[in-house]
Amino acid sequence: MRPWVMALLSPLLAACAAAPVAQHDAGFFHDSLFRPASTRIAAADVFAPSPEMVRYAEQKIVPRARVRGRQLALVDALYTSGELKLEYDSESTRNAAQAFAARSGNCLSLVIMTAAFARELGLVVEFQKVTVDDVWARSGDVYMAIGHVNLTLGRRRTDDGGTGVRVGARPHESEGVTVDFLPPDDMRAMRTRPIGEDVIVGMYLNNRAVEALARDELDDAYWWAREAIVQAPGFLVPYNTLGALYQRHGNPREAEPVLRHVLAQEPANTQAMSNLVSVLHALGRDDEAQHLAATLDRIDPEPPFLYFKRGMAALRVGDLAAAKGNFAKEVARAPDSHEFHYWLAIAYSGLGEVEPARAHMAIALENSTTRREHDLYAAKLARLKQAH
């Protein structure tokens, strides 16, 4: 399970966090190009607990805390006792109250919800970015690089501060309990670095922007991305999202300075480069675009989804053997990607190779991250099992 999306348009966008920038440049914003948001967009909502969450803390967590300590009582109540029956769902990013109401969310949503409960209990919360290779996913022509964050719950040295439900500190409470959604074995060799709450808020807002962008809700996407930059000006991902959004909206002139801002901080950011290539072509500056594209090819000759795109092109012309070969290359590069296994299974099935088709469809089902994907893969696998 991985939590945050930094995403964008074909041909690829995403970015990694970079050195802090003192403040955002309001010149990057062009509010008059977009209609007002159709939904409330407020950073204050990200960690705000609902009345139901406060009651749950009082009734379910506090009694456990008197025996187990606040950190372990929180983890027990949310994730190990089975009472909440929380479910991982990557379909959308939810704030704390929404994740609790739905009893599901992606990893960022669950991190946010856990932090909100921790603060109700008077625990100190620290966030970390985990050093892992980014995993790529897509929604239509929006491509997303997915990273990973976790949080550590630390107790206060004194019990006279803070708000919300208060529980006296216990001698057996730890100075820090890390909550992560990767298996413990996977975590041992990984490095982390602390990140501020502003970055977590920026991640949440950027995710919402990307999700709106994938649905082609460009007005809402703009306001989510704008607020992400306002709240976390040193976090580069939403700048990249904003640049991609301008390009999708038909505003390449507005997109260029935003993307160049990303590249000024991260000169080798291939996603920003790729987006800028498209922008330069749209501006009629083809020579510049080709020069930048050549640089991009040298830096990243095999970008994410390269073989997937080739496989899909082969499928469209009925070349199942070529499709199978390309999808197999993507599976080798990203063995946990449900989508690559799914399409490899489709290619095998089209070639009449039922057993490997079943095997890869089963892996796609196992690795699915939304209810919709799970139901689709389960139905396909059932049909494959009926085939002779």
N, C-alpha and C positions, 0 to 999 in steps of 0.2 A: 504494500500500500504506500503510495507516495502522494504528497499533498499539493504542490502548487504548480500552477500552469503559467508558463510564460509564452505566450503563443502568438500566432500570427498567420499571415496569409501565404498562400503559394505564390512565388517560390520561397518558402520558409521564412519565418521571422524570429523568433525568440532571442533572449539575451540573458546573461548571468548578472548577478549583482556586482556592482563595481565600487570603486572608491567613492566615498560620500561627496555629494555636491552641496554647497552651502545652502542654496535655495533654488527653487524652480524659476524658470524664465517665463513670465506671463505672456511673452510674445509667442510662445508655442501654442497658445490657446486661441481658438477662433470660434467663439460661442455663437456668433450670428449665423454660422453655417448650419446649425443644428437646431431642431425643435426641442422644447423642454423634455426632460426625461419623463417617461410614463410611470415611473416607480420612485419611491423614496430612496435617495442615495445619501447616506449619512455615516461617517466613520464611527460616530458614537454608538451605532447599532451593532457593531461587530462583536463586542464582548458583553453587551448588555444582557443580564439574565432576565428571563421571564418570571412572572410570579410563580409559575409551575416549577421552575428550576429552584427558586428559593425554598418552596415547600418541600421539594425532594431533598434538598440539602438538609433541611431541618429534621425531616422525618426518617430519612434513610441513611444519610452519611454521618450526621453528628453522633447518633448512638454508637455506630461502629468506631468512630474516632476515639471514643473514651477508652476503648480497649486496644485498638490497632494503631492509633495515631492518625493524624489527619491525612497524611499522604497515602498510606496504604488503604485507609478507609475509602478515600476517593477512588483509587484505582479499583478496589474490590467492587464498589457500588456501580461503577460505570462499565467495567470491562471484564471482570472475572466471575462475578456472582451469577451472571445471566439474567438478573432482574430486568435490566433495560432492553436486553436483546438488541443491542446496537448492531447495525448492518452497514458494511462499507458500500458506498454508492458514489461513483465518480461522475454521475450525470450532471450535477450542478454543485456549486459551492454555496454552503449555507452559513449564516452567522450562528452564534451560539444558541440563541432561542429557537431558530428554525431547525437546527440539527437535533436539538432535544425533542422538539415537537414531532419531527419526522422519525426519530430514533434511527437516523441514518445520515451519512454524509461522506464526502471524500476525506482524505487524511487531514487536509488543512482545516476543514470544518470540525473534525473531531479534536484536533489540537486546540482550536479556538474555544470549543465548548468545554474542554477539560480545564483550560486556563480560567474561564469564567467561573466554573465551580470552585476552582482552587482559591480564587480571590474571595468568594463568598465565605470560604473557610479561613480566611486570613493568611493564606500561604503566599510566599513570594514565588513568582513565576519568572523563569528565564527561558528564552527561546534560543535554539541552535539550528544553524544550517549544517546538514550532514553532507560530507563529501562523498557523493556517489555519481556514477555516470548518469547523465540525463537519459530518461526514457522518452521516446517520441510517440505521440498519438495524433490523431487527426479527427476533424469533424468537417466533412465536405472538403472544401479547399482551404480550411484553416488548419495549420499544422502547429502542434503544441509540444514544447519540451517540458518535461515534468521532472522536477527536482524533489528534494526531501528535506523536511524540517521535523524537529521534535521539541519537547519541552522538559524542563527539570523543575520539580516542585520542591522548594526549600521552606523550612519553617522559620518564622520570625524568632529572633533571639529574645525578644520580650513580647508579651501578649497584650500590650496596652494600646496598639495602634490599629489602623485599618477600620473597615466597616463590614457590615454583613454578619453572617453567623460566626460567632467566636467560640472557639474550643480551646481550653487550656492546653499549653504545650506539655507533651509527655516526655519523660526521659528517653524512651525508646524511639522517639521520632528521629528520623534521619535528617542530616543537614541538606540532603538532596536526593530525590528519587526521580529518575529519568523515565518518562513515558514515551515510548516509541512504537511504531507500527511495523517495524521490520523485525524478523526473528532475531533473537539474541546472538546467534552465531554470526549472522550477517553484520551485526553492529560492532563486533569486537575489533575488526581491522579498520574501522572507519574513523576518520577524523571529523571533528566538529568545530565550528567557530560560532561565538555568540552573535546574535542579531537582535536589534531592538524591536520593541513592540510596533514602532512605526513601519518597519519592513513587513511584519506580519499583516498589518492593516493594509499596506500597499499590495501585498500578494493577494489578499482577499478581494480588494477592489479591482485589481488587474484581472483576476480570474473571472469576475463578473463581467468585465469588459469583453474578455475573450469569448465567453459563452454567449453574450449578446451579439458579438461579431459573427460567430458561427451561425446564429439564427438570422443573420442579415438585419438585425435591429440596430442600425448604425447610430441613430440618435442616442439611444440608451448607452450603447457601447462608448460613445464619445464622453458622456458625462461620468461613467464609471472610470474610464482611463484618466480623465482630467482630475478626478478626485484622488485617484491613486498617486498621481504626480504631486498634487498639493500636499498630501499626507506624508509621502515618503520621497522627497525630492532627490535623495541620493541613491534611490533604487532605480536602475536603468530599465528594467523590463517594461514598465508601462509606457515609457517613451517610445520604445520599439512598437508596442501595441498601437499607440497613438499615430505613429508614422504610417503603419499599415492601414489603419482606419482611414486616415486622410486619403491614401491612395485608392482604397476601395470606394470611398465617397466621391472620387473624381476631383480631388484637390492635391495634385502632385507638388505644386509649389509650396503648399503648407507642409507637406510630408518631408520634403528634402531637409530643411534645417533641423527637424526633430531627429531624423536618422543620422545626420552628420554629428549631432550632439552625442549620440550613442557612440559613434566611431571615434570621436575626440577622446572619450573616456576609455574605450576599448577598441583600439585600431584593428585588431584581428577578429572582431565580432562578425562571424560569417553570416549570421541571420540578418543583421542590419545591412551588411553589404548586399545580400541577395535582394532585400527589399529596395535598397537604393538603386540597384540595377534597373528594376522595374520602373521606379520613379523617373530615372534619367531617360529611359526610353519614352515614357509618357510625355516628358518635356521636350522631346525631339533632339536630345543630346546623345545621339547614338554612339558617337566615337567615345565619349566618356563612359557610357554604359558598357561598351565592349571592353574597354581597358580595365574597368573594375571587375567585369565578369571574368576576364583572364586571371586577374589576381585572385579572385574567389576560387577559380578552378585549381590554382596552384596550392592554395591553402587547404581546400577541402574537395579533393577530386571525387570522393564518393559520399555525397551528402546523405542525410537520412531520407528514406523513402525513395532513393534512386531506383533500386531494383523493383520495389513495389510498383512504381509508376510504369516501369518497363513491362512488368508482368501484366498490369491492367491493360496496357496498350496491346500486348500480345493476345490477351483474352478477347479484346474487342474485334480483332481480325480472325479469331478462331484458331490461333496457334497455341494449342494447349501445352505442347511440350516446352515451348519457350516460356510460357507463363509459369509452368511448374518450376523450371530452372531458376527463374528470377525470384519467385516467391520463396524458394528454398534458400537462396542467398540471404534474403531478409530474415528468415527464421534463424539462420546461422548467426546473423549479427545481433538479433534481438529475440532470443528464444522464449522470452516471457510475453511477447506481443500476441494477444488473442487474435488481432485482425490478420496478421501474417499467417498464422496457422489456419485461420478460417479460409482464406483465399487459396492457400496451398491445398487444403482439403477439397475445395471446389475444383481446382485443376486436376487433382488426382481422380476425383469422381468423374469428371468429363472424359478422362482417358480410360475409364473403366477399371481403375486400380482402387477397388473398394476398401481393402484393408488399410492401406496407408491413409486413405481419405477418412476413415473412421477414427484412426489414431490421432490425426491432426485436428479433427473436429472436436474430439474429446479434450484435447489440450486447450483449444479455443474456449470451450465451455468452462473448463477449470479456471482459466485465467480471465474470464469475463469480469468486467468491473461495473456493469449496470444491469438492472433487471431486464431491460429491453434486449441487450446483447445475450444475456443468459437464456432468455426465452427463445430467441432466434436460433442460437447454436443448439439448444436442446431439441428443438423441432427438427433441425437439419440432421442431427445425430440420430434421432429416432428413425428418420427415413433411410439413412445409410445403413442402420442395423437391420432394416427390413429387406435391403437389397441383397441379391445373391451374387 
